Amino acid sequence: MSKITLEFDGMEEAVEARNALDGSKWKAVVLDLDQKLRATTKYGSPIISEGSEASEVEMDIADKLRETIREIVQSYSLNLD
């Protein structure tokens, strides 16, 4: 099994250390957002309110937001899948 060691010097690099450790959490956040938007485009689930159906405008916006998220992720050479 491979091992990766990350070293950070002092408290001034605490933010960078936290970012390195929280990478998988950030990926989960983006995936959850993508899935909520997918539910809107595929099933008409509303993004904000519960119990109603998403309008065509909401569905179009959700689709465009999913495209934008994927473009941004790809621009950083990352993969959501």
C-alpha positions in Angstrom: 0.0 0.0 0.0 1.3 3.5 -0.9 1.8 6.2 1.7 1.7 9.9 1.2 3.1 12.3 3.7 2.0 15.9 3.9 4.1 18.3 5.9 3.1 21.8 7.0 5.2 24.2 9.1 3.6 26.0 11.9 0.3 27.6 12.6 0.6 29.9 9.6 0.0 27.0 7.3 -3.0 25.6 9.3 -5.4 26.6 6.6 -3.5 24.8 3.9 -3.3 21.7 6.1 -7.1 21.8 6.8 -7.7 22.2 3.0 -5.5 19.2 2.3 -7.3 17.1 4.9 -10.8 18.2 3.9 -10.5 17.5 0.1 -12.8 14.4 0.2 -15.4 16.4 2.1 -15.4 19.1 -0.5 -15.8 16.5 -3.2 -18.8 15.1 -1.3 -20.3 18.5 -1.1 -20.0 19.1 -4.9 -21.4 15.6 -5.6 -24.4 16.2 -3.3 -25.1 19.5 -5.0 -24.8 17.8 -8.4 -27.2 15.1 -7.4 -29.8 17.6 -6.1 -29.6 19.5 -9.5 -29.8 16.1 -11.3 -33.0 15.3 -9.4 -34.5 18.6 -10.6 -33.6 18.0 -14.3 -34.5 14.3 -14.3 -37.5 14.0 -12.0 -38.7 17.6 -11.6 -37.8 17.7 -7.9 -37.7 21.3 -6.7 -34.4 22.7 -5.6 -35.6 24.7 -2.7 -39.2 24.0 -1.7 -40.5 20.5 -0.8 -43.7 19.0 -2.1 -44.1 20.9 -5.4 -42.8 20.2 -8.9 -39.9 22.2 -10.5 -40.9 24.6 -13.2 -39.3 24.5 -16.7 -37.2 27.5 -15.8 -35.9 25.8 -12.6 -35.1 22.6 -14.6 -33.2 24.7 -17.2 -31.3 26.5 -14.6 -30.4 23.2 -12.8 -29.2 21.8 -16.1 -27.0 24.8 -16.8 -25.6 24.8 -13.2 -24.7 21.1 -13.6 -22.9 21.9 -16.8 -21.0 24.8 -15.1 -20.0 22.7 -12.1 -18.6 20.0 -14.4 -16.7 22.6 -16.5 -15.2 24.1 -13.4 -14.2 20.7 -12.0 -12.7 19.7 -15.3 -10.8 23.0 -15.5 -9.0 22.0 -12.3 -8.2 18.6 -13.8 -10.5 16.9 -11.3 -13.1 14.2 -11.7 -16.5 13.9 -9.9 -17.1 10.3 -10.8 
